Amino acid sequence: MKFAVAALFALGLSTAAQAESHAIPQETVDAIMAKLTEMECQMDAGDIEMEDNGYDLDDVICKGGNQFDIKLDMDLNEVSRRAE
């Protein structure tokens, strides 16, 4: 039983460390949100996901009410947009 508890605790720490290592700096979140404003789009900042080659923006609503998933590269350039 002690082993199982210790294993779950270690797994929890590992998962927390992974989540923290993928945390997006607030400065980057602010820059993405500013870019979306320029594009006449908006989204919940919690739906920004960091990927190996950039950022995945889920459920972006743009002028006209259209919803998209948008991918940005590490320099915050749009590389793809998919309508939902």
TORKOL-4160 file (C-alpha; in steps of 0.2 Angstrom, whole numbers, padded with zeros to 4 digits, m for minus):
84
<pt num="1" X="0000" Y="0000" Z="0000"/>
<pt num="2" X="0014" Y="0012" Z="0004"/>
<pt num="3" X="0022" Y="0008" Z="m0012"/>
<pt num="4" X="0006" Y="0012" Z="m0022"/>
<pt num="5" X="0004" Y="0029" Z="m0013"/>
<pt num="6" X="0022" Y="0033" Z="m0016"/>
<pt num="7" X="0020" Y="0029" Z="m0034"/>
<pt num="8" X="0005" Y="0040" Z="m0036"/>
<pt num="9" X="0013" Y="0054" Z="m0027"/>
<pt num="10" X="0029" Y="0053" Z="m0039"/>
<pt num="11" X="0017" Y="0052" Z="m0054"/>
<pt num="12" X="0008" Y="0068" Z="m0048"/>
<pt num="13" X="0025" Y="0077" Z="m0046"/>
<pt num="14" X="0030" Y="0071" Z="m0063"/>
<pt num="15" X="0014" Y="0077" Z="m0071"/>
<pt num="16" X="0015" Y="0094" Z="m0062"/>
<pt num="17" X="0033" Y="0096" Z="m0067"/>
<pt num="18" X="0028" Y="0093" Z="m0086"/>
<pt num="19" X="0014" Y="0105" Z="m0085"/>
<pt num="20" X="0025" Y="0118" Z="m0078"/>
<pt num="21" X="0038" Y="0115" Z="m0091"/>
<pt num="22" X="0025" Y="0118" Z="m0104"/>
<pt num="23" X="0018" Y="0134" Z="m0096"/>
<pt num="24" X="0017" Y="0148" Z="m0108"/>
<pt num="25" X="0025" Y="0164" Z="m0101"/>
<pt num="26" X="0012" Y="0178" Z="m0097"/>
<pt num="27" X="0021" Y="0190" Z="m0109"/>
<pt num="28" X="0018" Y="0177" Z="m0123"/>
<pt num="29" X="0000" Y="0175" Z="m0119"/>
<pt num="30" X="m0002" Y="0194" Z="m0119"/>
<pt num="31" X="0007" Y="0195" Z="m0136"/>
<pt num="32" X="m0005" Y="0182" Z="m0143"/>
<pt num="33" X="m0020" Y="0190" Z="m0137"/>
<pt num="34" X="m0014" Y="0207" Z="m0144"/>
<pt num="35" X="m0011" Y="0199" Z="m0161"/>
<pt num="36" X="m0029" Y="0191" Z="m0160"/>
<pt num="37" X="m0036" Y="0209" Z="m0157"/>
<pt num="38" X="m0027" Y="0215" Z="m0172"/>
<pt num="39" X="m0035" Y="0201" Z="m0182"/>
<pt num="40" X="m0052" Y="0205" Z="m0175"/>
<pt num="41" X="m0053" Y="0189" Z="m0166"/>
<pt num="42" X="m0054" Y="0184" Z="m0148"/>
<pt num="43" X="m0053" Y="0168" Z="m0137"/>
<pt num="44" X="m0051" Y="0162" Z="m0120"/>
<pt num="45" X="m0032" Y="0163" Z="m0115"/>
<pt num="46" X="m0034" Y="0146" Z="m0107"/>
<pt num="47" X="m0036" Y="0138" Z="m0124"/>
<pt num="48" X="m0018" Y="0142" Z="m0129"/>
<pt num="49" X="m0008" Y="0127" Z="m0130"/>
<pt num="50" X="0011" Y="0126" Z="m0133"/>
<pt num="51" X="0017" Y="0114" Z="m0146"/>
<pt num="52" X="0035" Y="0109" Z="m0151"/>
<pt num="53" X="0035" Y="0121" Z="m0166"/>
<pt num="54" X="0023" Y="0135" Z="m0159"/>
<pt num="55" X="0006" Y="0138" Z="m0152"/>
<pt num="56" X="m0011" Y="0130" Z="m0155"/>
<pt num="57" X="m0026" Y="0142" Z="m0152"/>
<pt num="58" X="m0042" Y="0133" Z="m0150"/>
<pt num="59" X="m0059" Y="0140" Z="m0152"/>
<pt num="60" X="m0054" Y="0157" Z="m0159"/>
<pt num="61" X="m0070" Y="0167" Z="m0163"/>
<pt num="62" X="m0067" Y="0180" Z="m0177"/>
<pt num="63" X="m0076" Y="0195" Z="m0184"/>
<pt num="64" X="m0092" Y="0188" Z="m0192"/>
<pt num="65" X="m0094" Y="0175" Z="m0179"/>
<pt num="66" X="m0083" Y="0161" Z="m0187"/>
<pt num="67" X="m0074" Y="0149" Z="m0176"/>
<pt num="68" X="m0057" Y="0143" Z="m0180"/>
<pt num="69" X="m0042" Y="0133" Z="m0173"/>
<pt num="70" X="m0026" Y="0143" Z="m0177"/>
<pt num="71" X="m0008" Y="0138" Z="m0177"/>
<pt num="72" X="0006" Y="0150" Z="m0174"/>
<pt num="73" X="0024" Y="0147" Z="m0176"/>
<pt num="74" X="0036" Y="0152" Z="m0161"/>
<pt num="75" X="0037" Y="0170" Z="m0169"/>
<pt num="76" X="0018" Y="0171" Z="m0168"/>
<pt num="77" X="0016" Y="0171" Z="m0186"/>
<pt num="78" X="0000" Y="0162" Z="m0192"/>
<pt num="79" X="0004" Y="0146" Z="m0201"/>
<pt num="80" X="m0013" Y="0138" Z="m0202"/>
<pt num="81" X="m0031" Y="0141" Z="m0199"/>
<pt num="82" X="m0045" Y="0128" Z="m0199"/>
<pt num="83" X="m0063" Y="0132" Z="m0198"/>
<pt num="84" X="m0073" Y="0122" Z="m0185"/>
